[in-house]
Amino acid sequence: MKKLNTFVHVHNDDGTSHVFGPNDTVPGWAVKKITNPGVWADEPDAEPELEGEPSESWTVAQLQAFAKSNDIDLGDATKKADILAAIQLATEQGNGDTPA
């Protein structure tokens, strides 16, 4: 899991600024954009690219990272099925910045 030793500001592809710190899990898209090796508490792991629509094949961590990077509120969902349902509901209702 990617952990930072300081706070960093990262702009996504739409230009929106996101701030990540030592207690945050950094999504894959942001890991690719953080090029200063000195900000990592440990070397970044290779995180699988989250392409396409979330599915049962994704891990809980991948689903949570997808939701966070797309501004989807998961509420109290902690189980895989509940997280996936929250993401699908947000997508259907047009909430979050989910890909088209």
C-alpha positions as CSV (number, residue, x, y, z in Angstrom):
1,M,0.0,0.0,0.0
2,K,1.3,3.4,-0.9
3,K,2.0,5.7,2.0
4,L,3.3,9.2,2.0
5,N,5.6,10.8,4.6
6,T,4.2,14.3,3.9
7,F,1.3,16.1,2.3
8,V,1.2,16.4,-1.5
9,H,-1.1,18.2,-3.9
10,V,-2.0,16.3,-7.1
11,H,-4.1,17.5,-10.0
12,N,-6.2,14.9,-11.8
13,D,-6.7,14.8,-15.5
14,D,-9.6,17.3,-15.2
15,G,-7.4,19.8,-13.3
16,T,-9.0,19.2,-10.0
17,S,-6.6,19.4,-7.1
18,H,-6.5,16.6,-4.5
19,V,-4.5,16.6,-1.3
20,F,-3.0,13.3,0.0
21,G,-1.2,12.8,3.3
22,P,0.5,10.2,5.4
23,N,-2.7,8.5,6.6
24,D,-4.3,8.4,3.1
25,T,-4.3,5.6,0.6
26,V,-3.1,7.1,-2.7
27,P,-5.1,5.9,-5.7
28,G,-3.2,4.6,-8.7
29,W,-3.8,7.6,-10.9
30,A,-2.2,9.9,-8.3
31,V,0.7,7.5,-7.7
32,K,1.6,7.9,-11.4
33,K,1.6,11.7,-11.0
34,I,3.7,11.9,-7.9
35,T,7.3,11.8,-9.2
36,N,9.2,13.0,-6.2
37,P,10.6,9.8,-4.5
38,G,11.3,11.7,-1.4
39,V,7.6,12.0,-0.4
40,W,7.0,8.3,-0.1
41,A,7.3,6.6,3.3
42,D,8.1,3.4,1.4
43,E,8.5,2.6,-2.2
44,P,5.2,2.6,-4.1
45,D,3.8,-0.8,-4.9
46,A,2.5,-1.5,-8.3
47,E,-1.2,-1.1,-8.1
48,P,-3.3,-2.6,-10.8
49,E,-4.9,-0.1,-13.1
50,L,-8.6,0.3,-12.4
51,E,-9.9,0.3,-15.9
52,G,-13.5,-0.3,-17.0
53,E,-16.5,-0.6,-14.7
54,P,-16.0,-1.9,-11.1
55,S,-17.0,-5.5,-10.8
56,E,-16.9,-8.5,-8.4
57,S,-13.4,-9.2,-9.6
58,W,-12.1,-6.1,-7.9
59,T,-10.8,-6.2,-4.3
60,V,-12.3,-4.1,-1.5
61,A,-9.2,-1.9,-1.6
62,Q,-9.6,-1.3,-5.4
63,L,-13.3,-0.5,-5.0
64,Q,-12.6,1.9,-2.2
65,A,-9.9,3.6,-4.2
66,F,-12.2,3.9,-7.2
67,A,-14.9,5.4,-5.0
68,K,-12.5,7.9,-3.5
69,S,-10.9,8.9,-6.8
70,N,-14.4,9.5,-8.2
71,D,-15.8,11.4,-5.2
72,I,-18.4,8.6,-4.4
73,D,-19.6,8.5,-0.8
74,L,-19.7,4.9,0.4
75,G,-21.5,5.8,3.6
76,D,-21.1,2.9,6.1
77,A,-20.3,0.3,3.4
78,T,-17.4,-1.9,4.3
79,K,-18.3,-5.2,2.6
80,K,-17.4,-5.8,-1.0
81,A,-21.0,-6.3,-2.2
82,D,-22.2,-3.1,-0.3
83,I,-19.4,-1.0,-1.7
84,L,-20.0,-2.2,-5.2
85,A,-23.7,-1.5,-4.8
86,A,-23.0,2.0,-3.6
87,I,-20.7,2.7,-6.6
88,Q,-23.3,1.3,-9.0
89,L,-26.1,3.4,-7.4
90,A,-23.9,6.5,-7.6
91,T,-23.1,5.8,-11.2
92,E,-26.8,5.3,-12.1
93,Q,-27.8,8.5,-10.4
94,G,-25.0,10.5,-11.9
95,N,-23.2,11.1,-8.6
96,G,-19.4,11.3,-8.5
97,D,-17.1,11.7,-11.4
98,T,-17.4,8.2,-12.7
99,P,-16.2,7.5,-16.2
100,A,-18.8,7.4,-19.0
